[in-house]
């Protein structure tokens, strides 16, 4: 994490890390991960890995974490952080978020913490049967806060469930 953000790293603030991205507060990350009800056997794709904090936390909760970060600056910092921690069940990859990462899928769970794009069929196709995607979406155009939702996949298709409000600012993909 850059020195500028270190004094507030463990505060209950979402930290703006780029023009269209926020690092979720530790509380918000915990709320998302708690909804995952992880058993320790899952293979998880984390989209929007930022500095690697969420990936490191997830690595202690699941079998394998594939963490992707498309911003080169964030990726380089995150990769260094992860290497320093010697986490063996975590792969940190510089890759486009909206495409997911097919090469190492299928995934039991996908956690998307990049609010700047919408979930697409390409991501849903990277889930196992009964897999889930957790993501935040905008309430409406008047509210910048978001709602945590989950997509459940089955062999017959998928359905979306809205879970609860989460105070991660939403940044429009087009702004």
C-alpha positions in Angstrom: 0.0 0.0 0.0 1.4 3.5 -0.8 2.6 5.5 2.2 -0.3 8.0 1.6 -2.9 5.3 2.5 -1.1 3.5 5.3 -2.4 5.6 8.2 -6.0 4.7 7.2 -5.5 1.2 5.9 -7.4 -0.5 8.8 -9.9 2.3 9.3 -13.5 1.7 8.3 -13.0 3.7 5.1 -13.1 2.7 1.5 -9.9 4.0 -0.1 -10.0 5.4 -3.6 -7.1 3.7 -5.4 -7.7 4.9 -8.9 -10.1 7.1 -10.9 -12.8 4.3 -11.0 -11.8 2.0 -8.2 -12.0 1.7 -4.4 -10.2 -0.6 -1.9 -13.1 -1.9 0.2 -12.8 -1.2 4.0 -11.8 -4.3 6.1 -15.4 -4.4 7.4 -16.8 -4.4 3.8 -14.4 -7.2 2.8 -15.3 -9.2 5.8 -19.0 -8.8 5.1 -18.5 -10.1 1.5 -16.4 -13.0 2.6 -18.8 -13.9 5.4 -21.6 -14.3 2.8 -19.3 -16.8 1.0 -19.8 -19.4 3.8 -16.5 -21.0 2.7 -15.7 -24.6 3.7 -12.0 -24.4 3.0 -12.3 -26.6 -0.2 -13.2 -23.8 -2.7 -11.3 -22.6 -5.7 -12.0 -18.8 -5.8 -11.4 -16.2 -8.5 -10.9 -12.7 -7.0 -11.5 -9.9 -9.5 -10.0 -6.6 -8.6 -7.2 -7.8 -6.3 -5.9 -4.2 -5.7 -2.9 -4.4 -3.3 -3.4 -8.1 -2.4 -5.1 -7.6 1.0 -8.3 -9.4 0.1 -6.5 -12.1 -1.7 -4.3 -12.8 1.3 -7.3 -13.0 3.6 -9.2 -15.3 1.2 -6.1 -17.6 1.0 -6.6 -18.5 4.6 -10.3 -19.3 4.1 -10.3 -21.4 0.9 -8.2 -24.0 -0.9 -7.0 -21.9 -3.8 -7.2 -18.2 -4.8 -6.7 -16.9 -8.3 -6.5 -13.2 -7.9 -6.5 -10.9 -10.9 -5.7 -7.2 -11.1 -5.8 -5.3 -14.4 -4.2 -2.0 -13.2 -0.4 -2.5 -13.6 0.5 -0.2 -10.8 -1.8 -2.0 -8.3 -0.7 -5.4 -9.7 3.0 -4.6 -9.1 2.4 -3.5 -5.5 0.0 -6.4 -4.8 2.4 -9.0 -6.4 5.2 -7.7 -4.2 3.0 -7.9 -1.1 1.9 -11.5 -1.8 5.5 -12.6 -2.5 6.6 -11.2 0.8 3.9 -13.2 2.6 4.9 -16.6 0.9 1.3 -17.6 0.4 1.4 -20.9 -1.5 -2.3 -21.3 -2.4 -2.5 -17.9 -4.1 -1.8 -17.0 -7.7 -1.6 -13.3 -8.5 -2.2 -12.4 -12.2 -2.2 -9.2 -14.2 -5.3 -9.7 -16.4 -8.4 -7.9 -17.6 -11.2 -8.0 -15.0 -14.2 -8.3 -17.3 -12.9 -11.5 -18.9 -12.3 -13.3 -15.6 -9.6 -15.9 -16.0 -10.7 -19.0 -17.9 -7.3 -20.6 -18.0 -7.4 -21.7 -14.3 -11.2 -22.2 -14.0 -13.8 -23.5 -13.3 -14.4 -21.7 -10.0 -16.6 -22.5 -7.0 -16.9 -18.8 -6.2 -16.0 -15.6 -8.0 -15.7 -12.5 -5.8 -15.7 -9.2 -7.8 -14.6 -6.1 -5.9 -14.2 -4.0 -9.1 -17.4 -2.1 -9.2 -16.6 -0.5 -12.6 -18.1 -3.2 -14.8 -21.2 -5.4 -15.0 -21.2 -9.2 -14.5 -21.4 -10.9 -17.9 -22.1 -14.4 -19.2 -18.3 -15.0 -19.8 -17.8 -14.8 -16.0 -20.9 -16.9 -15.2 -19.6 -19.6 -17.6 -16.4 -19.8 -15.5 -18.4 -21.2 -12.5 -19.0 -24.8 -11.6 -22.5 -26.0 -11.3 -23.9 -24.5 -8.0 -21.1 -21.9 -8.2 -21.7 -18.3 -7.0 -20.5 -14.8 -8.0 -20.5 -12.1 -5.3 -20.5 -8.6 -6.6 -21.7 -5.1 -5.8 -24.1 -3.1 -7.9 -25.5 0.3 -7.9 -28.9 0.9 -6.2 -29.9 3.5 -8.7 -28.5 6.5 -10.5 -29.1 8.8 -7.5 -27.2 6.8 -4.9 -23.4 6.2 -5.1 -23.4 3.4 -2.6 -23.9 -0.2 -3.6 -25.7 -3.4 -2.8 -24.1 -6.8 -2.4 -25.6 -9.4 -4.7 -24.9 -13.0 -5.6 -25.5 -14.9 -8.8 -26.2 -18.6 -8.2 -25.4 -20.9 -11.2 -27.2 -24.2 -11.8 -27.3 -26.6 -14.7 -30.6 -24.9 -15.7 -29.2 -21.4 -15.7 -28.7 -18.8 -13.0 -30.5 -16.4 -10.8 -29.5 -13.2 -9.0 -30.2 -12.6 -5.3 -29.8 -9.1 -3.7 -28.3 -9.5 -0.2 -27.8 -6.2 1.6 -26.6 -2.6 1.3 -22.8 -2.2 1.5 -21.2 1.2 1.6 -18.6 0.8 -1.2 -19.0 3.7 -3.5 -20.1 2.8 -7.0 -18.3 4.4 -9.9 -20.0 4.2 -13.2 -18.1 2.3 -15.9 -18.7 5.2 -18.2 -17.8 8.2 -16.0 
